[in-house]
Structure formats: structure tokens, C-alpha cells
Amino acid sequence: MTLADHLPILPVAIPALAAPFALLVMRRRRALGINISLVSCLAMLVSAIALVARVSDGTILAYELGNWPAPFGIVLVADRLAAMMLVLAATLALIALLHAVVTRADRKGWHFHPLFQFQMMGLNGAFLTGDLFNLFVFFEVLLIASYGLMLHGQGPARLKAGVQYVVVNLVGSSLFLIALGLLYALTGTLNMADMGLRVAALAPEDQGLLRIAALLLVSVFALKAAVAPLHLWLVRTYAVSTPAVAALFAIMTKVGVYSLIRVVPQVFGDGAGAAAWVPAPYLLPAAMVSTAIGFAGVFVARSLSEQAAYLVIGSTGTLLIAVAGWQTATLGAALYYLVHSTIAAAALFLVADVVARRRGGFADNASPAPDFADRSAVGLMFMLAAIAATGLPPLSGFIGKLMILKSVTALPDWGWAWGVILVTTLFGIIGFARVGSTLFWKRALSGEATAPAATRADLVAPAIALALLAALSAGAGWASAYANAAAAQVLDPALSARAVLGEVAQ
Amino acid sequence: MTYEFLVASAIGVLVAGGIFLALRARTFQVALGLTLLSYAVNLFLFASGRLVLNRPPIWDKAVTEYTDPLPQALVLTAIVITFGMTAFVVILALRSFLESGSDHVDGDTVTGDAQDGLASDDTHGERP
């Protein structure tokens, strides 16, 4: 086994090592701790890109931890989808971390950097694992770290929202464990590929239990993805979090979406009897409702960060409308839009922070304030972020929504999907226009003079995010080809079963 | 009454109590509810390897019949995680109470009052 064969473990191992090191050196040498954190994120990005290069020809890397053979030991699986999510997570982490360091948000508490690294470890692990219980463990790792990050900076508002966030997720974890217990009792395995094969061979009297287990598991993922009616925890949590943290959290709902995309075709696919495509009848209406709720929230939100939080719900809903088709074309469009919507939401959270930092006591509330520094530059950034978020040309949101609209025409209910997506887009545009014109065009005649911006360095991170969106738009051909290939790979569970379990199982 | 019925009804009662408490308005009750829920989940996971009596989970020369060791390992992981989480939730609830002066889960409007600990005025806690 050469060093290159260990590539799939790197995205988990790097932050796992960086976190304790950062923790150890943080007290005495803060700069060194920050550097460890940044270098770790860079290393994650490099290893993720290397993984993309390895798997882009269609190979599926199965990495057996401790060299235990597949159905018995835990296995990491790197395919196109996993590698893509790793690159997205590492990119987002770099942007968020850069913003936190530049704005000194990481100095409001001692443990920002170690928690940030543990968060990345949980995210990367959840994207890579091929074992359901291991997925639960990585979910917990990322949740524990996210509790810490969400409370970073403290204050009564954060603590209040934190209690709700933690309680909701603890209940979600309990449901996850119940679903896992049922599935293990039925199939005797926790390996996703193996479970997919065994589910097909279940006796008729077990079908009812299987259906319950499948629905429970899907509900847990829907809770993580903040799909209506399980979305109520999100807005308050994200809107009060430190903006750099909220930007990173933009990928947290996508972990739920990713788990749905990973688990449903693999375990509850065509051969699963009563549980075949079990979320299908519920997912499309739920996704439409969350799109509507999300963009209605954007329409009425009172501050920019609240708007960004509602956008996360709305864009996840839009994305799930496409996912609910479970076809290569719709899933490919969904994956492209997933990358776009994650970065766009992060960009909006960062712009909200940039605005809030310049307006003093007015923060990012949608109310006119006295003139503030860099009004036009920040306004331009807001406009670009809003264009990306609502899906107007020329940024990648337009291409993503266009691809979703085009691909869903193959579905029976496509008229509803079109109506919901187009109407919510209009509401989103009006909502952003309203807040933007209040923030950047109206001036309050009286009121305290706002503090001049000490530095313009905080414009860098959101600018990078927006540049990435432009790049995603320019490279849309390549990106959507990759997304379609990833979707085709995910929808053919036999491929990964062969990679994980070997030819014998077939 | 069979062993299976006993375990199943115990899990059911724990879940029912857990859900009832988790839906209450105050953080302490919610934390207790989450604890009950996690006990139920642990028992349930344990039972997912089938209920058998007097069989070892690990290899032994003298025995031919085993119980499934994997659920026990899973339960151990789940216990560790939920224990840590419960401790965190208790501390978080306490900090939140101390900073905002209210132990209500959605305590934006409800202010805590000094008699809460003395009088058995629990109906106050039910108001949204």
C-alpha cells in the first residue's frame, strides 16, 4: 500500500491532528495556532482536489480502516460526489476562517480554532463514510463542534438560541439511533453497500419495520437539511451566530441533503421492497413548501443576516425539488445548485457582517443609518450576493436554476415545481431589493455617526466567495458535466457495492 | 409476561415520558426528557441484537452460542455520546438561565420570577 492509497483518510486525519495542536499552542502563541488552523484548511483543500483528480475518471476508492474487510470493518468511500463535497467544504472553510481571522471574530473566545477543525473533521467524515453508524458518529462530531462554534462570542441571544438548537439536534440524534437499531436488527449490517444488498432479500413480514426505519432515517436527514416542517430551528440559530461561523454553517444543511442523496439510492433503491424510494411521495411537497417559506422569509426579514438564514432554507428547498426526481438529470442539476447555493449563502452572511461592522449600532437591520464607510463598495458586493442568491444572470445561481427548471420537465408534477421556483425567485428579488435599497440608498438624517471602518481587509473573504461564484458560472460546462457524472454514479448503487464489497458480493 | 414484553414496554414508557418532558416549557424538564429518551434509545439499540440470556458476546472455548457483540459496542458509543451531550445541555441551560434570567426554552417574553422555586405555581410555566 503506497502513500497515495491513504488519500481518502487525509481529509479526516488532517483536522483531527490540527485541532489538538491548535488547542495546545493557542494559550501561549495565538499566531501559531491561527497558522495551524489555516494550513490545515489548505491541506484539506489540496487533499480534496487530489481526491477529485483520482476519482474523476469514475473510480470509487474504498478505504478499509484498520484493514478490516468491508462489511465488518468501517469503510470510507470516496466517489465523485464525496470528493466534490470535500472540495466545497474545504473551500468554504478557508473563506470562513479567513474572514474570522481578518475580522478578529476568532478572538472572542479561546477555542474557536480547535472547534473549527473538529467541525471540519465531522463534515469531511460524514462525506466520506460508507458506514451508517459511522455516519452517526461523524454527525455527532460535527454537531458537538457546531454547538461550540454557534455559542462562540456568547451573549443571552446566542445562549437562548443555542439551547433550542442543541435540544432539537439531540432529539434528532435519538431518532437517528432508533432508525439505525431497526435497520441493524433487520439486516444485520451497518455498511451502506451491504445493507442495500440485504434489504432486497428481506422477508415479507419485515417490510413494515423496514418502511418505518427508512422513514425515520429520512426524517432525521430532513431535520438536518431544515426541510419544512422541520425547519424551525434554523433561522434563529444562524441569524445569531458569529457571521463567519454562519457562513460555514451554510454547508450544514447540505450535509442532510448529501446524506439523503447518498443513502436513499444506495439502501432504499429499486430493490428495497416496501421501502423503495420511500421519501419520494413526501419530499417534493415538503421541498416546495420549504422553498416558499424560505423566500417568504427573505421577503419579510428585518435584517440581512436573518435574510441569509431564510435563504438557506429556501435554497435547500429549491435544491430538494430537483433531488426529489431521483433521475440523473435532476440530481446533476441539484448537485450543481448545491455547490452554488452553499457559497452564495456564505457570501451573503459575510456581506451582512461587513455591513454590520460599518454601521455601528444599526447593525445589519433593514433601517436607514447615517452614511457609513465604503458604502458603494459594500453595496456592490451586496448586489452581487443578492443576484447570486436569487438566481439572476450572470452568476451561477441563474445557471443552476435554469438547469433545475429544464431537468424537472421530465417529472409528472413539473408545473408545480416551475411555479414554485419562479414565483419564489420573484419574491426573493423583491425582498433583497427592499433591504438593499434601505441599507445602501436611504440615509438617516439624524443619529449617531457610525464608526469609520478601521480596515478594508474584511472585504476580502466575501469578494473571494463572489469570485468563486463567477468562476462557477464561467466553468459551468465542466462543473455540470462533473455533477451529472457524480449523479449517475450515485444512482447506480451496484458500482459502489462492487467497489466496497468486491466482486464476490455480486 | 415475557421478557420481550417487559423490555418493549419499558422502552415504550421511557419514550413516552421522554417525549412528554421534552415538550415542556422549562429547560430542566427538557433536559430530563432528553435523558429518558436517551435511556430508551440505549435499551432499544441493545435489544436490536435480539434478546438472549446467558450467552457471552466474545469468544470463549467452552461455548458454542453467542450473543451479537456489535449492538453492545454501538450502545457503548451511544452512551458516551449522549452522556456528554446531556452534560452539555445542562450546563448550557444553566448559563442561559443565569444570563437571561429565564429558564424557559422560548423565554423571550417570559421573565423568570423569584417565587418559582418556592411556590408550586407550575401553571405559570405552561404559558407560551
Interface residues (C-beta under 8 A of the other chain):
Chain A: F133 V137 E140 I144 Y147 L151 Q154 G155 P156 L159 K160 G162 V163 Q164 V166 V167 L170 V171 S173 S174 L177 I178 L180 G181 L182 Y184 A185 L190
Chain B: A22 T27 V30 L34 L37 S38 A40 V41 F44 L45 A47 S48 G49 R50 L70 P71 L74 T77 A78 I81 T82 G84 M85 F88 V89 L92 A93 R95 S96 E99 S100 V105 D106 G107 D108
